Amino acid sequence: MGEVIRLENVYTTYEGEKRPAIRNINLSVHSNEFIYVVGPNAAGKTTLLETINGLLPPSGGRVYVFDRDMRKNGRKIRCDIGYVPQDFIVDPGEPYTALDVVLMGMYGKIGILRRLDRRDFNKAMKIMRSLGVDELANQPMGKLSGGQQQKVMIARALAKEPKLLLLDEPFSNLDIDSQQRIPNFIEKLHEENDITIIIVTHHVDQVLKRCDRVVVINNGEIMADEKLTEGASPLKEFRRILRVEVPG
């Protein structure tokens, strides 16, 4: 399997802060891996994803994605990355519909100068249907509930047909039905496509069956990085790995 992500001695420090949010991070992720990054609140999980995605430049070390330096090629690299942040704010007066938001995800891949055609609309609707939000297509994004917005944002990330999918707490605002439907969809997506997936969570009970590996982060450092035993219960494996002391 080819290497998709490589972090070499990475430190990331927020502007105005002296202490790095993550430090001495060495991480290698290969094609088609399905990885969970777990840890308590403020452990550095979101910072790690934002650094991988090039949204936060490292204050030290190197970040390579698809064998390219993220600092030099960030815009091009992100064309092949689908990213759903944990905290996104949609203005209640936002005029764009849910379908508009999903279609926006395609522009990073096709370019803003090409007009969308019927095939693009059909593809967007197919993804929204898979996530159970097709009936919301013409509703204003700002009027949707938090869980509905989250599903639309997942659809937006998938619309660009990414090679790498980064999901930050993707199940946190979902209703009971969606807590089952969306994980099943993500597992199926991974099984049927050559896509690398990293999911950040602090809820161990949300682990999916199709998880290959778990990375534990706390106080900005990687405390454990282990592959799950093939055929074992993912939840039991998580509990075994999380015996590494992670306060909070």
N, C-alpha and C positions, 0 to 999 in steps of 0.2 A: 504494500500500500504506500502511495506517495505521501509526503508530508504536506499538510495543508497549512498548519500554523507552527511557527517556531518563535518562542520568546527566549531571549538570551540575557540573563541578569538584568531584568527590567525593573525599573523604579518609576513610579508615576506620582507626581506631586501636584495637588491642585494649586491654582494661582492664589498667592497670598498665604499659603500654608508652608510651614517648615518641615513638618513630618510627612514622609511619603505615605500615600494611601495604600499603595502596594509596594513591596520591596523584595529585591533578590528573587524575582520570579523567573524560573526556568521551566518551560512547558513545551512539549511537542505533541501535536495532534495530527493524526493521520487520516487519510481519505476514508469517508464513510463511517467514522467512529461516532458513537452516540454517547456523549459525556454529560454528567451532572456535576455542577460546581455547587457545593453546599457549604454552609457556615452561618453563623448568627448575623443579626443585623449589624451593619457598619463594619463587616469583616474585610471588605475590599472586593466583593463579588462583582458588583456593578462596575467598579473602576476597572476590573480586569476585562470585562466585556467591552467597555468603551475604549480601552487601550488596544485591544485586538482589532476593533473596528476603526481605529484611527481617529476617533473623536477626541481622544485625549492623547497628546504626544508624550511619550515617555521622557522623564527627566534624566534617565540613564538607561543604558542597554539598547537592544535592538528588537524590533518586531517585524517578522517576516510572515506574509500570508500569500499563499500560492507562489512561494519562492521569490517574492518581491518585497522590497523594503517598504513598509507601510508609510514611513515618513516621506518618501520620495514619490510614491505611486498611489497614495491613498484614494484619490478620486476614482481611478480606473479599477482598483481592487474592489472598492465598495459596489461596483456594478454587479459583482457576483456574490455579494453578501446580503442576506435578508436579516434585518435586525428589528426586534420589537423591544423597546425600552420598558422599564418597569413603570416609570412615572412620565406620563405624557398628559398634557393639559389641552383640552379642546374647548375653545370659547363657545359658550352656549349660542352665540350669535353667528357661529361659523356657517357660511352659506353652502359649503360643499356637501354633497350627499355622500352616503357611505360608498356608493359605487365610484364616485369621483375619487375618493381617497384610495380605493383599491387600484384604480387605473393609474394613479400617480406613481404607484410602485413600479410600473412598467417603464417609465421614462428613463430611469437610471440605466436600463438595459438597451432600449431602442433609441435613446436620444430625444431631446425635447423638440427637435425640428420635424420629426416624422409624425404625421397625423395618425391617430389610432383608427383602426378599421373594425369591421364587424367581428373579425376573428378575435381581436383583442377584447372586445366587449363580451363575447361568448366565453372566452377563457376566464375573464374576471368573474362572470356570473357562475361559472362552474365551480370555481374555488369558493365563492361565497356560499353556494348551495352545499358544498361539502362541509362547511363550518356552521351551517344553519343560520346564515344571516342574509340569504338571498331576498327574503321578504322585506329587508330593511334597505334595499339598494337605493331607493329614491327618497329616503328620509334624511334630513339634515344630520350630519355627524354630531353636531353639538347638542342635539336633542336626545341622543341615545344614552342608555345607561352605561355605567362604567364597564360592566361585563360585555355589553354589546360592542362598545368601542374597542375593547381589547380584542374581540374576535375579528373585527374589521381590520385592526392593525396587523393581526396575524395573516389575514388574507392579503393585505397589502404587501407584506414581506414575501409571501409565496408567489405573488403575481409576477415578480421579476425572475422566477425560476432560478433561485440562488444555488450555488454550489456549497455554500456555507450558511447555516441558519443559526443565529444567536438569539436566544429567548431569555429575557430577564423577568423572572416571576410570572410566567405566562398564564398560570392557572389561578392567580390570587383573587380575581374579581368575578370568577365565573359562577353561574348558577349550578344547581345540583346536576341537571341534565348535561350541561356543557362540560362539567368536570369529568364526565365519562366520555363524551363525544369527542372533545378536542384532543385529549391524549391519545385516543384510539386513532384519530386521523393522523396525528404526528407520527405515531408508530408505523402506520401503513405507508405514509410518505417516505419514511426512512427505508422501509423494506423494499419499496418499489422503485426507488430512485437512488442514484449515487450521490447522496447528499450527506455532508458532515453536520452534526447537530450538537450544539452546546446549550444546555439549559441551566440557568441559575435559579436556585431556590433555597429557602431556609426551612421548608416543610418537607421532612423526609417521607411523610406518608403520601406525597404526590409523585414518588418515583415511578417511572414507567417500566413495564416489563422488558422493553427492548433497550435497556441501558447496558453499555459495554464497560463503563469505567466511571469512577467517582474521584473528584478532586476536592479535598477539604481545605478551605482557606479560613484563616482567622488572624486578626491583628495585622492584616496586610501580607501575610506569608502563607505559602502552601505548607500545610501540616501533614498531608497524606495525599498520595496519588496512586491509586490501585485499580487494576482490572478486576471486574467481577467474575467470580467462578462460573464457568459455563454450566447452565442447567440449574443453578442455585436460585433460591428466591431472592429477587433484588432487594426487598425490604430487609431480609435477614442479613444480606451482604452489607447493606448500608449500616445496619446496627453494629456489625462486626468492625467495619472500617471506622465508624464514628466512636469507637472506644478511645481513639486519639482524643485527648481532652480538648474540647472546644467550649469554653465558658459561654454562658448566655443562653 
